[in-house]
Amino acid sequence: MNLFTEMRGLVIDSLNQMVAAGDLPADLDFAAVAVEPPRDAAHGDMATNAAMVLAKPAGKKPRDIAQTLAAHLQSDARIDSVDVAGPGFLNLRLSASLWQGVVANVLAQGTGFGRSTMGAGQRVNVEYVSANPTGPLHVGHTRGAVFGDALASLLDFAGFEVTREYYINDGGAQVDVLARSVYLRYLEAHGRSVEFADGTYPGDYLVPVGQALKEKVGEAYLDQPEEVWLVEIRDFSTDAMMALIRADLKALGVEMDRFFSEKSLYGTGLIEAAIETLRDKGLIYRGVLEPPKGKTPEDWEPREQTLFKSTEHGDDVDRPIQKSDGAWTYFAPDIAYHYDKVERGYDLLIDIFGADHGGYVKRMKAAVSALSGGRVPLDIKLTQLVKLWKNGEPFKMSKRAGNFVTLRDVVDQVGPGVTRFHMLTRKNDAPLDFDFDKVLEQSKENPVFYVQYAHARVQSVLRKAADAGIATDDATLKAADLSLLAHEAEQAVMRKLAEWPRLVEIAARGNEPHRIAFYLYDLASDFHALWNRGNDDASLRFLQEGDVATSQAKIALARAVAVVISAGLGILGVTPAEEMR
């Protein structure tokens, strides 16, 4: 049940009646007509822009349309009043029974309330994290992991069929460096003295990998040239790092549906097939690029290369896919990987990149557009940097990792739920401060505490009601006399509950899971405001001594709040709190 969709339907029906009556021309497009919460709640429950957006194509004054439309709307029993505001906006006040019906609907549908069919079963691939398998995940990966996982859950909630995918970058030079670093730890495990040259990975996390290698192969690789052990140690090390990464993700509550290896693209014909597809479209040619920005012809050596005409699909410049020596560029396997996604039949692709990958956006979009003939859209979301604080100072780097703060550092400090919620308190492309002290603070300024506290308060009410012998199962509460919920503060909570289905669709349409966190905070605020008013006005308390009927109506409202909070936290991957400690 989406009350805003229901009211928009009423507006459209009224407009069609106006067309039938000759008050509006017959060829109007109603697509831009919206019904939304008003900017100022004092103006009404909902507002529609119908008269404003239809005035020009109808050749009429907005207020004239608005006044006729208001008369049609006013005749519906669900509408208490309609006011024409300003140049022609319409503010609607709805019958109290509609808001009360929202509570009953929440209790009837449980955490399925707000689920949408908007996605219509479209298949979506969400690729996120995709960190190089050269070490543990760091705090930047944490934000991408949380954002991607919450987005995947949001899209699932909105009716899409979602695949969560991790691209293992195990085909480049970095895994050779990993193998050499592990070899040094292997020598160290044999009691040898080693030095980590520039470019190798000195973190302590490779110590157990070197020890495990020793246990597997014994002395077989001691004093052997690199060509003897490089391939074997590279595979061994990559597997060990991916096991570590999987464990890190699990600690954060992230589970992937699929891991795709870059290495599987090489020597299998997949890269060649992708490039041939582009060649067949006339998009591959031999040429020489202009000097990059900042370079002059004197310090730029032009080379003929194999290029992709990415400019024909919205890129700024054409991109090299093969070097002059015949080797593939880094872009070629990326093209092949996305070609594989397109061939798997997805309707939409979403990539979550770190902020340092902004330069890849246009070229990847161009590649997918070319490969799919424009059929499959690619949305790329960039996650900005996270700045860590503790005790008023920047949080120190992880000794175990060598040069960065790990995902485990964060999760071990505050827990997965707090980590996930706080990572979504800012839009993905905005920088985020993560203060270890503040995210554990028990105050209104801490969003995760404030939302969890609202859920815990409801659980407290349910426990006290059970102690008083009041039935609080959802079937009983749904049948309560909800007309007893007539106070303005109670109606404010019901109005906020009614926004949930609409909010889900807005967030899913924009791939913006942070909107869920914002909404939960607003819902918790309205609930806490109602709770606090009960401290001064006994009639607003959830348990009314000697009055079971009123108690059950008020408990029904509280329980509906908990249900929606639980659904929202479920999308974010956070477990609701039963009580606060």
Secondary structure, 3 states (H helix, E strand, C coil): CCHHHHHHHHHHHHHHHHHHCCCCCCCCCCCCCCEECCCCHHHCCEEECHHHHHHHHHCCCHHHHHHHHHHHHHCCCCEEEEEEECCCEEEEEECHHHHHHHHHHHHHHHHHCCCCCCCCCCEEEEECCCCCCCCCCEHHHHHHHHHHHHHHHHHHHCCCEEEEEEEECCCCHHHHHHHHHHHHHHHHHCCCCCCCCCCCCCCHHHHHHHHHHHHHHCCCCCCCCHHHHHHHHHHHHHHHHHHHHHHHHHHHCCCCCEEEEHHHHCCCCHHHHHHHHHHHCCCEEEECCCCCCCCCHHHCCCCCEEEECHHHHCCCCCEEEECCCCCECCHHHHHHHHHHHHHCCCCEEEEEEEHHHHHHHHHHHHHHHHHHCCCCCEEEEEECCEEEEECCEECCCECCCCCECEHHHHHHHHCHHHHHHHHCCCCCCCCEEEECCHHHCCCCCCHHHHHHHHHHHHHHHHHHHHHCCCCCCHHHHHCCCHHHCCCHHHHHHHHHHHCHHHHHHHHHHCCCCHHHHHHHHHHHHHHHHHHHHHHHCHHHCCCCCCCHHHHHHHHHHHHHHHHHHHHHHHHHCCCCCCCCC
